[in-house]
Amino acid sequence: MPDRTSAPRIEFLGVRFNLIPADRILNAVLALAGDSTFSYVVTPNVDHVVRLHGPQGERLGPALDAADLVICDSRILARLAVLSGCSMPLMPGSDLTRDLLGAVADPMRIAIIGGDAALHARIAADFPIIDWQFHEPPMGVLNNAKARADIARFVVESGPDITLFAIGAPQSEIVCQEIKTDGRARGVALCIGASLEFLIGVKQRAPRWMQRAGLEWLFRLLSEPRRLWRRYLIEGPKIFPIWWRWNRRRSHPRAGSGSSRAGG
């Protein structure tokens, strides 16, 4: 299913990233919010790419492909792309979420999928001009068809201009694809991960110098070692052999027969 933005795409590590200038991304999202049909925005990072090249790739790949706007979230991915002779805009999902909510000057209906009552109350207090709608799904959405159907029904019935999916990857992207395929919803959805927790101060983002140095992952690991050690120390480093194989296939096409998502 083609995206509805005019920005061209470049394929890198199996993901088709949009080539849209960073200063135009926010306006592109706001334009999609006014549509009568449903679209969604994804911001892939290292975790997405590693999942894409693993067992979850069969479901995650089509969900990324069907997204209307695909923006690089990761400085590590952006730098690997430069080393491969590619260049793509960088817009961390947390920055996009912050800028998007900050740009709302008129009453707008925004739904949040995920989070808890405390987060919902805090975000509503911080942005009172917004007509907030909340849905808190159970854990295990990825393998719970009823929970995914309930989310889709909520988005259709509440009719938000913007829906913020805060239930993590790959379930956020997969549910968005299902909603788009269903065809009854409207507005634009963003798969935002922990962006709202950063925005209201429940979790701290890395200092700017660490972000610029591509070390935000280290800050998060040190902040939540028990929860994130496997993601950053076991799964995350898989990005480098994935990148090496991708480059090898580009240089020696015969050695890379088959899907560009194979292996990992």
C-alpha positions as protocol buffer text, in pm:
chain_id: "A"
residue {
  index: 1
  type: MET
  ca { x: 0 y: 0 z: 0 }
}
residue {
  index: 2
  type: PRO
  ca { x: 168 y: 327 z: -106 }
}
residue {
  index: 3
  type: ASP
  ca { x: 220 y: 612 z: 140 }
}
residue {
  index: 4
  type: ARG
  ca { x: 33 y: 939 z: 90 }
}
residue {
  index: 5
  type: THR
  ca { x: 329 y: 1174 z: 135 }
}
residue {
  index: 6
  type: SER
  ca { x: 522 y: 1315 z: -157 }
}
residue {
  index: 7
  type: ALA
  ca { x: 862 y: 1250 z: 3 }
}
residue {
  index: 8
  type: PRO
  ca { x: 1074 y: 990 z: -179 }
}
residue {
  index: 9
  type: ARG
  ca { x: 1219 y: 695 z: 8 }
}
residue {
  index: 10
  type: ILE
  ca { x: 1556 y: 528 z: 42 }
}
residue {
  index: 11
  type: GLU
  ca { x: 1601 y: 164 z: 146 }
}
residue {
  index: 12
  type: PHE
  ca { x: 1850 y: 107 z: 426 }
}
residue {
  index: 13
  type: LEU
  ca { x: 1885 y: -218 z: 622 }
}
residue {
  index: 14
  type: GLY
  ca { x: 1546 y: -333 z: 494 }
}
residue {
  index: 15
  type: VAL
  ca { x: 1358 y: -16 z: 597 }
}
residue {
  index: 16
  type: ARG
  ca { x: 1230 y: 237 z: 341 }
}
residue {
  index: 17
  type: PHE
  ca { x: 1301 y: 573 z: 508 }
}
residue {
  index: 18
  type: ASN
  ca { x: 1138 y: 890 z: 377 }
}
residue {
  index: 19
  type: LEU
  ca { x: 1375 y: 1158 z: 249 }
}
residue {
  index: 20
  type: ILE
  ca { x: 1194 y: 1458 z: 395 }
}
residue {
  index: 21
  type: PRO
  ca { x: 1382 y: 1753 z: 547 }
}
residue {
  index: 22
  type: ALA
  ca { x: 1366 y: 1753 z: 925 }
}
residue {
  index: 23
  type: ASP
  ca { x: 1208 y: 2099 z: 930 }
}
residue {
  index: 24
  type: ARG
  ca { x: 915 y: 1973 z: 718 }
}
residue {
  index: 25
  type: ILE
  ca { x: 832 y: 1661 z: 920 }
}
residue {
  index: 26
  type: LEU
  ca { x: 607 y: 1832 z: 1175 }
}
residue {
  index: 27
  type: ASN
  ca { x: 399 y: 2005 z: 906 }
}
residue {
  index: 28
  type: ALA
  ca { x: 367 y: 1676 z: 718 }
}
residue {
  index: 29
  type: VAL
  ca { x: 228 y: 1506 z: 1030 }
}
residue {
  index: 30
  type: LEU
  ca { x: -16 y: 1790 z: 1098 }
}
residue {
  index: 31
  type: ALA
  ca { x: -138 y: 1772 z: 738 }
}
residue {
  index: 32
  type: LEU
  ca { x: -210 y: 1399 z: 778 }
}
residue {
  index: 33
  type: ALA
  ca { x: -402 y: 1475 z: 1101 }
}
residue {
  index: 34
  type: GLY
  ca { x: -667 y: 1656 z: 898 }
}
residue {
  index: 35
  type: ASP
  ca { x: -732 y: 1368 z: 659 }
}
residue {
  index: 36
  type: SER
  ca { x: -1056 y: 1176 z: 648 }
}
residue {
  index: 37
  type: THR
  ca { x: -859 y: 852 z: 609 }
}
residue {
  index: 38
  type: PHE
  ca { x: -613 y: 689 z: 848 }
}
residue {
  index: 39
  type: SER
  ca { x: -235 y: 714 z: 817 }
}
residue {
  index: 40
  type: TYR
  ca { x: 52 y: 641 z: 1052 }
}
residue {
  index: 41
  type: VAL
  ca { x: 408 y: 751 z: 1122 }
}
residue {
  index: 42
  type: VAL
  ca { x: 690 y: 526 z: 1241 }
}
residue {
  index: 43
  type: THR
  ca { x: 1035 y: 627 z: 1367 }
}
residue {
  index: 44
  type: PRO
  ca { x: 1255 y: 317 z: 1340 }
}
residue {
  index: 45
  type: ASN
  ca { x: 1565 y: 286 z: 1556 }
}
residue {
  index: 46
  type: VAL
  ca { x: 1825 y: 11 z: 1610 }
}
residue {
  index: 47
  type: ASP
  ca { x: 1573 y: -201 z: 1803 }
}
residue {
  index: 48
  type: HIS
  ca { x: 1328 y: -194 z: 1510 }
}
residue {
  index: 49
  type: VAL
  ca { x: 1594 y: -298 z: 1260 }
}
residue {
  index: 50
  type: VAL
  ca { x: 1719 y: -584 z: 1479 }
}
residue {
  index: 51
  type: ARG
  ca { x: 1360 y: -707 z: 1524 }
}
residue {
  index: 52
  type: LEU
  ca { x: 1304 y: -673 z: 1150 }
}
residue {
  index: 53
  type: HIS
  ca { x: 1592 y: -912 z: 1081 }
}
residue {
  index: 54
  type: GLY
  ca { x: 1478 y: -1160 z: 1346 }
}
residue {
  index: 55
  type: PRO
  ca { x: 1172 y: -1379 z: 1410 }
}
residue {
  index: 56
  type: GLN
  ca { x: 936 y: -1078 z: 1432 }
}
residue {
  index: 57
  type: GLY
  ca { x: 1037 y: -949 z: 1090 }
}
residue {
  index: 58
  type: GLU
  ca { x: 758 y: -1136 z: 911 }
}
residue {
  index: 59
  type: ARG
  ca { x: 500 y: -920 z: 1089 }
}
residue {
  index: 60
  type: LEU
  ca { x: 699 y: -603 z: 1148 }
}
residue {
  index: 61
  type: GLY
  ca { x: 825 y: -567 z: 790 }
}
residue {
  index: 62
  type: PRO
  ca { x: 483 y: -519 z: 627 }
}
residue {
  index: 63
  type: ALA
  ca { x: 383 y: -279 z: 906 }
}
residue {
  index: 64
  type: LEU
  ca { x: 686 y: -59 z: 839 }
}
residue {
  index: 65
  type: ASP
  ca { x: 631 y: -79 z: 463 }
}
residue {
  index: 66
  type: ALA
  ca { x: 268 y: 34 z: 495 }
}
residue {
  index: 67
  type: ALA
  ca { x: 351 y: 340 z: 707 }
}
residue {
  index: 68
  type: ASP
  ca { x: 283 y: 676 z: 544 }
}
residue {
  index: 69
  type: LEU
  ca { x: 591 y: 841 z: 693 }
}
residue {
  index: 70
  type: VAL
  ca { x: 907 y: 657 z: 802 }
}
residue {
  index: 71
  type: ILE
  ca { x: 1161 y: 875 z: 983 }
}
residue {
  index: 72
  type: CYS
  ca { x: 1497 y: 768 z: 1125 }
}
residue {
  index: 73
  type: ASP
  ca { x: 1497 y: 792 z: 1505 }
}
residue {
  index: 74
  type: SER
  ca { x: 1854 y: 675 z: 1565 }
}
residue {
  index: 75
  type: ARG
  ca { x: 2186 y: 857 z: 1537 }
}
residue {
  index: 76
  type: ILE
  ca { x: 2356 y: 518 z: 1517 }
}
residue {
  index: 77
  type: LEU
  ca { x: 2149 y: 423 z: 1212 }
}
residue {
  index: 78
  type: ALA
  ca { x: 2207 y: 766 z: 1058 }
}
residue {
  index: 79
  type: ARG
  ca { x: 2585 y: 731 z: 1098 }
}
residue {
  index: 80
  type: LEU
  ca { x: 2588 y: 377 z: 961 }
}
residue {
  index: 81
  type: ALA
  ca { x: 2392 y: 508 z: 664 }
}
residue {
  index: 82
  type: VAL
  ca { x: 2655 y: 777 z: 600 }
}
residue {
  index: 83
  type: LEU
  ca { x: 2928 y: 511 z: 611 }
}
residue {
  index: 84
  type: SER
  ca { x: 2728 y: 326 z: 344 }
}
residue {
  index: 85
  type: GLY
  ca { x: 2707 y: 633 z: 124 }
}
residue {
  index: 86
  type: CYS
  ca { x: 2346 y: 707 z: 217 }
}
residue {
  index: 87
  type: SER
  ca { x: 2196 y: 1010 z: 385 }
}
residue {
  index: 88
  type: MET
  ca { x: 1858 y: 1039 z: 553 }
}
residue {
  index: 89
  type: PRO
  ca { x: 1696 y: 1293 z: 785 }
}
residue {
  index: 90
  type: LEU
  ca { x: 1712 y: 1229 z: 1158 }
}
residue {
  index: 91
  type: MET
  ca { x: 1422 y: 1311 z: 1390 }
}
residue {
  index: 92
  type: PRO
  ca { x: 1410 y: 1137 z: 1729 }
}
residue {
  index: 93
  type: GLY
  ca { x: 1055 y: 1027 z: 1805 }
}
residue {
  index: 94
  type: SER
  ca { x: 1064 y: 1199 z: 2144 }
}
residue {
  index: 95
  type: ASP
  ca { x: 1149 y: 1531 z: 1976 }
}
residue {
  index: 96
  type: LEU
  ca { x: 870 y: 1487 z: 1722 }
}
residue {
  index: 97
  type: THR
  ca { x: 615 y: 1410 z: 1997 }
}
residue {
  index: 98
  type: ARG
  ca { x: 725 y: 1714 z: 2199 }
}
residue {
  index: 99
  type: ASP
  ca { x: 711 y: 1945 z: 1896 }
}
residue {
  index: 100
  type: LEU
  ca { x: 376 y: 1806 z: 1785 }
}
residue {
  index: 101
  type: LEU
  ca { x: 202 y: 1864 z: 2119 }
}
residue {
  index: 102
  type: GLY
  ca { x: 369 y: 2203 z: 2151 }
}
residue {
  index: 103
  type: ALA
  ca { x: 233 y: 2306 z: 1811 }
}
residue {
  index: 104
  type: VAL
  ca { x: -132 y: 2252 z: 1906 }
}
residue {
  index: 105
  type: ALA
  ca { x: -281 y: 2600 z: 1930 }
}
residue {
  index: 106
  type: ASP
  ca { x: -647 y: 2514 z: 1864 }
}
residue {
  index: 107
  type: PRO
  ca { x: -863 y: 2247 z: 2028 }
}
residue {
  index: 108
  type: MET
  ca { x: -773 y: 1911 z: 1880 }
}
residue {
  index: 109
  type: ARG
  ca { x: -873 y: 1557 z: 1973 }
}
residue {
  index: 110
  type: ILE
  ca { x: -575 y: 1335 z: 2056 }
}
residue {
  index: 111
  type: ALA
  ca { x: -593 y: 975 z: 2175 }
}
residue {
  index: 112
  type: ILE
  ca { x: -328 y: 788 z: 2371 }
}
residue {
  index: 113
  type: ILE
  ca { x: -303 y: 410 z: 2345 }
}
residue {
  index: 114
  type: GLY
  ca { x: -111 y: 286 z: 2647 }
}
residue {
  index: 115
  type: GLY
  ca { x: 20 y: 449 z: 2961 }
}
residue {
  index: 116
  type: ASP
  ca { x: -159 y: 446 z: 3296 }
}
residue {
  index: 117
  type: ALA
  ca { x: -398 y: 672 z: 3483 }
}
residue {
  index: 118
  type: ALA
  ca { x: -116 y: 878 z: 3636 }
}
residue {
  index: 119
  type: LEU
  ca { x: 41 y: 948 z: 3296 }
}
residue {
  index: 120
  type: HIS
  ca { x: -298 y: 1031 z: 3148 }
}
residue {
  index: 121
  type: ALA
  ca { x: -377 y: 1278 z: 3427 }
}
residue {
  index: 122
  type: ARG
  ca { x: -38 y: 1447 z: 3399 }
}
residue {
  index: 123
  type: ILE
  ca { x: -44 y: 1486 z: 3022 }
}
residue {
  index: 124
  type: ALA
  ca { x: -400 y: 1621 z: 3032 }
}
residue {
  index: 125
  type: ALA
  ca { x: -296 y: 1878 z: 3295 }
}
residue {
  index: 126
  type: ASP
  ca { x: 11 y: 1984 z: 3095 }
}
residue {
  index: 127
  type: PHE
  ca { x: -183 y: 2027 z: 2769 }
}
residue {
  index: 128
  type: PRO
  ca { x: -534 y: 2138 z: 2871 }
}
residue {
  index: 129
  type: ILE
  ca { x: -628 y: 2274 z: 2527 }
}
residue {
  index: 130
  type: ILE
  ca { x: -633 y: 1920 z: 2387 }
}
residue {
  index: 131
  type: ASP
  ca { x: -943 y: 1700 z: 2393 }
}
residue {
  index: 132
  type: TRP
  ca { x: -777 y: 1385 z: 2528 }
}
residue {
  index: 133
  type: GLN
  ca { x: -904 y: 1031 z: 2479 }
}
residue {
  index: 134
  type: PHE
  ca { x: -736 y: 740 z: 2660 }
}
residue {
  index: 135
  type: HIS
  ca { x: -728 y: 365 z: 2611 }
}
residue {
  index: 136
  type: GLU
  ca { x: -519 y: 138 z: 2832 }
}
residue {
  index: 137
  type: PRO
  ca { x: -485 y: -207 z: 2667 }
}
residue {
  index: 138
  type: PRO
  ca { x: -366 y: -516 z: 2852 }
}
residue {
  index: 139
  type: MET
  ca { x: -13 y: -648 z: 2832 }
}
residue {
  index: 140
  type: GLY
  ca { x: 69 y: -884 z: 2545 }
}
residue {
  index: 141
  type: VAL
  ca { x: -111 y: -695 z: 2270 }
}
residue {
  index: 142
  type: LEU
  ca { x: 113 y: -848 z: 2004 }
}
residue {
  index: 143
  type: ASN
  ca { x: -39 y: -1195 z: 2049 }
}
residue {
  index: 144
  type: ASN
  ca { x: -385 y: -1087 z: 2166 }
}
residue {
  index: 145
  type: ALA
  ca { x: -617 y: -1044 z: 1867 }
}
residue {
  index: 146
  type: LYS
  ca { x: -906 y: -923 z: 2086 }
}
residue {
  index: 147
  type: ALA
  ca { x: -692 y: -653 z: 2247 }
}
residue {
  index: 148
  type: ARG
  ca { x: -581 y: -532 z: 1903 }
}
residue {
  index: 149
  type: ALA
  ca { x: -942 y: -530 z: 1781 }
}
residue {
  index: 150
  type: ASP
  ca { x: -1045 y: -331 z: 2090 }
}
residue {
  index: 151
  type: ILE
  ca { x: -777 y: -72 z: 2014 }
}
residue {
  index: 152
  type: ALA
  ca { x: -894 y: -45 z: 1655 }
}
residue {
  index: 153
  type: ARG
  ca { x: -1256 y: -4 z: 1767 }
}
residue {
  index: 154
  type: PHE
  ca { x: -1155 y: 269 z: 2014 }
}
residue {
  index: 155
  type: VAL
  ca { x: -968 y: 463 z: 1745 }
}
residue {
  index: 156
  type: VAL
  ca { x: -1263 y: 437 z: 1507 }
}
residue {
  index: 157
  type: GLU
  ca { x: -1525 y: 536 z: 1764 }
}
residue {
  index: 158
  type: SER
  ca { x: -1331 y: 817 z: 1935 }
}
residue {
  index: 159
  type: GLY
  ca { x: -1234 y: 973 z: 1601 }
}
residue {
  index: 160
  type: PRO
  ca { x: -911 y: 1147 z: 1707 }
}
residue {
  index: 161
  type: ASP
  ca { x: -712 y: 1378 z: 1482 }
}
residue {
  index: 162
  type: ILE
  ca { x: -394 y: 1225 z: 1624 }
}
residue {
  index: 163
  type: THR
  ca { x: -342 y: 891 z: 1798 }
}
residue {
  index: 164
  type: LEU
  ca { x: -26 y: 834 z: 2001 }
}
residue {
  index: 165
  type: PHE
  ca { x: 69 y: 468 z: 2036 }
}
residue {
  index: 166
  type: ALA
  ca { x: 270 y: 420 z: 2355 }
}
residue {
  index: 167
  type: ILE
  ca { x: 270 y: 39 z: 2370 }
}
residue {
  index: 168
  type: GLY
  ca { x: 615 y: -21 z: 2224 }
}
residue {
  index: 169
  type: ALA
  ca { x: 744 y: -203 z: 1918 }
}
residue {
  index: 170
  type: PRO
  ca { x: 647 y: -402 z: 1724 }
}
residue {
  index: 171
  type: GLN
  ca { x: 287 y: -407 z: 1849 }
}
residue {
  index: 172
  type: SER
  ca { x: 233 y: -33 z: 1787 }
}
residue {
  index: 173
  type: GLU
  ca { x: 332 y: -62 z: 1422 }
}
residue {
  index: 174
  type: ILE
  ca { x: 138 y: -386 z: 1368 }
}
residue {
  index: 175
  type: VAL
  ca { x: -184 y: -247 z: 1519 }
}
residue {
  index: 176
  type: CYS
  ca { x: -151 y: 67 z: 1308 }
}
residue {
  index: 177
  type: GLN
  ca { x: -122 y: -144 z: 994 }
}
residue {
  index: 178
  type: GLU
  ca { x: -434 y: -339 z: 1093 }
}
residue {
  index: 179
  type: ILE
  ca { x: -628 y: -16 z: 1153 }
}
residue {
  index: 180
  type: LYS
  ca { x: -518 y: 125 z: 817 }
}
residue {
  index: 181
  type: THR
  ca { x: -613 y: -197 z: 638 }
}
residue {
  index: 182
  type: ASP
  ca { x: -955 y: -195 z: 807 }
}
residue {
  index: 183
  type: GLY
  ca { x: -1020 y: 148 z: 654 }
}
residue {
  index: 184
  type: ARG
  ca { x: -1274 y: 289 z: 902 }
}
residue {
  index: 185
  type: ALA
  ca { x: -1052 y: 521 z: 1110 }
}
residue {
  index: 186
  type: ARG
  ca { x: -928 y: 871 z: 1031 }
}
residue {
  index: 187
  type: GLY
  ca { x: -644 y: 1104 z: 1131 }
}
residue {
  index: 188
  type: VAL
  ca { x: -281 y: 1016 z: 1184 }
}
residue {
  index: 189
  type: ALA
  ca { x: -116 y: 783 z: 1437 }
}
residue {
  index: 190
  type: LEU
  ca { x: 241 y: 800 z: 1567 }
}
residue {
  index: 191
  type: CYS
  ca { x: 427 y: 507 z: 1720 }
}
residue {
  index: 192
  type: ILE
  ca { x: 608 y: 695 z: 1997 }
}
residue {
  index: 193
  type: GLY
  ca { x: 752 y: 440 z: 2242 }
}
residue {
  index: 194
  type: ALA
  ca { x: 838 y: 607 z: 2575 }
}
residue {
  index: 195
  type: SER
  ca { x: 815 y: 964 z: 2441 }
}
residue {
  index: 196
  type: LEU
  ca { x: 535 y: 1070 z: 2676 }
}
residue {
  index: 197
  type: GLU
  ca { x: 726 y: 947 z: 2980 }
}
residue {
  index: 198
  type: PHE
  ca { x: 1021 y: 1163 z: 2873 }
}
residue {
  index: 199
  type: LEU
  ca { x: 791 y: 1456 z: 2805 }
}
residue {
  index: 200
  type: ILE
  ca { x: 632 y: 1464 z: 3151 }
}
residue {
  index: 201
  type: GLY
  ca { x: 957 y: 1381 z: 3333 }
}
residue {
  index: 202
  type: VAL
  ca { x: 877 y: 1028 z: 3450 }
}
residue {
  index: 203
  type: LYS
  ca { x: 1192 y: 922 z: 3266 }
}
residue {
  index: 204
  type: GLN
  ca { x: 1494 y: 1139 z: 3194 }
}
residue {
  index: 205
  type: ARG
  ca { x: 1651 y: 1177 z: 2851 }
}
residue {
  index: 206
  type: ALA
  ca { x: 2024 y: 1179 z: 2809 }
}
residue {
  index: 207
  type: PRO
  ca { x: 2207 y: 1513 z: 2819 }
}
residue {
  index: 208
  type: ARG
  ca { x: 2240 y: 1683 z: 2482 }
}
residue {
  index: 209
  type: TRP
  ca { x: 2609 y: 1597 z: 2451 }
}
residue {
  index: 210
  type: MET
  ca { x: 2532 y: 1227 z: 2493 }
}
residue {
  index: 211
  type: GLN
  ca { x: 2252 y: 1251 z: 2236 }
}
residue {
  index: 212
  type: ARG
  ca { x: 2482 y: 1422 z: 1986 }
}
residue {
  index: 213
  type: ALA
  ca { x: 2753 y: 1161 z: 2050 }
}
residue {
  index: 214
  type: GLY
  ca { x: 2509 y: 876 z: 1984 }
}
residue {
  index: 215
  type: LEU
  ca { x: 2528 y: 762 z: 2348 }
}
residue {
  index: 216
  type: GLU
  ca { x: 2165 y: 802 z: 2448 }
}
residue {
  index: 217
  type: TRP
  ca { x: 2143 y: 422 z: 2460 }
}
residue {
  index: 218
  type: LEU
  ca { x: 2413 y: 419 z: 2731 }
}
residue {
  index: 219
  type: PHE
  ca { x: 2228 y: 674 z: 2940 }
}
residue {
  index: 220
  type: ARG
  ca { x: 1908 y: 472 z: 2918 }
}
residue {
  index: 221
  type: LEU
  ca { x: 2094 y: 151 z: 3005 }
}
residue {
  index: 222
  type: LEU
  ca { x: 2246 y: 311 z: 3314 }
}
residue {
  index: 223
  type: SER
  ca { x: 1906 y: 454 z: 3410 }
}
residue {
  index: 224
  type: GLU
  ca { x: 1717 y: 122 z: 3377 }
}
residue {
  index: 225
  type: PRO
  ca { x: 1977 y: -156 z: 3374 }
}
residue {
  index: 226
  type: ARG
  ca { x: 1750 y: -440 z: 3487 }
}
residue {
  index: 227
  type: ARG
  ca { x: 1491 y: -367 z: 3217 }
}
residue {
  index: 228
  type: LEU
  ca { x: 1717 y: -267 z: 2931 }
}
residue {
  index: 229
  type: TRP
  ca { x: 2041 y: -466 z: 2966 }
}
residue {
  index: 230
  type: ARG
  ca { x: 1936 y: -731 z: 2718 }
}
residue {
  index: 231
  type: ARG
  ca { x: 1809 y: -479 z: 2461 }
}
residue {
  index: 232
  type: TYR
  ca { x: 2130 y: -277 z: 2460 }
}
residue {
  index: 233
  type: LEU
  ca { x: 2398 y: -534 z: 2542 }
}
residue {
  index: 234
  type: ILE
  ca { x: 2266 y: -848 z: 2366 }
}
residue {
  index: 235
  type: GLU
  ca { x: 2018 y: -746 z: 2096 }
}
residue {
  index: 236
  type: GLY
  ca { x: 2145 y: -400 z: 2002 }
}
residue {
  index: 237
  type: PRO
  ca { x: 2497 y: -502 z: 1889 }
}
residue {
  index: 238
  type: LYS
  ca { x: 2337 y: -729 z: 1626 }
}
residue {
  index: 239
  type: ILE
  ca { x: 2295 y: -413 z: 1417 }
}
residue {
  index: 240
  type: PHE
  ca { x: 2661 y: -428 z: 1314 }
}
residue {
  index: 241
  type: PRO
  ca { x: 2658 y: -772 z: 1146 }
}
residue {
  index: 242
  type: ILE
  ca { x: 2320 y: -680 z: 992 }
}
residue {
  index: 243
  type: TRP
  ca { x: 2481 y: -366 z: 847 }
}
residue {
  index: 244
  type: TRP
  ca { x: 2788 y: -556 z: 730 }
}
residue {
  index: 245
  type: ARG
  ca { x: 2575 y: -814 z: 546 }
}
residue {
  index: 246
  type: TRP
  ca { x: 2360 y: -540 z: 392 }
}
residue {
  index: 247
  type: ASN
  ca { x: 2668 y: -366 z: 257 }
}
residue {
  index: 248
  type: ARG
  ca { x: 2810 y: -695 z: 129 }
}
residue {
  index: 249
  type: ARG
  ca { x: 2489 y: -770 z: -59 }
}
residue {
  index: 250
  type: ARG
  ca { x: 2501 y: -426 z: -220 }
}
residue {
  index: 251
  type: SER
  ca { x: 2863 y: -476 z: -326 }
}
residue {
  index: 252
  type: HIS
  ca { x: 2818 y: -840 z: -432 }
}
residue {
  index: 253
  type: PRO
  ca { x: 2454 y: -889 z: -535 }
}
residue {
  index: 254
  type: ARG
  ca { x: 2500 y: -1257 z: -620 }
}
residue {
  index: 255
  type: ALA
  ca { x: 2611 y: -1326 z: -262 }
}
residue {
  index: 256
  type: GLY
  ca { x: 2293 y: -1164 z: -130 }
}
residue {
  index: 257
  type: SER
  ca { x: 2023 y: -1347 z: -315 }
}
residue {
  index: 258
  type: GLY
  ca { x: 1688 y: -1355 z: -136 }
}
residue {
  index: 259
  type: SER
  ca { x: 1521 y: -1105 z: 88 }
}
residue {
  index: 260
  type: SER
  ca { x: 1721 y: -808 z: 217 }
}
residue {
  index: 261
  type: ARG
  ca { x: 1573 y: -891 z: 558 }
}
residue {
  index: 262
  type: ALA
  ca { x: 1719 y: -1239 z: 575 }
}
residue {
  index: 263
  type: GLY
  ca { x: 1941 y: -1327 z: 863 }
}
residue {
  index: 264
  type: GLY
  ca { x: 2005 y: -1151 z: 1189 }
}
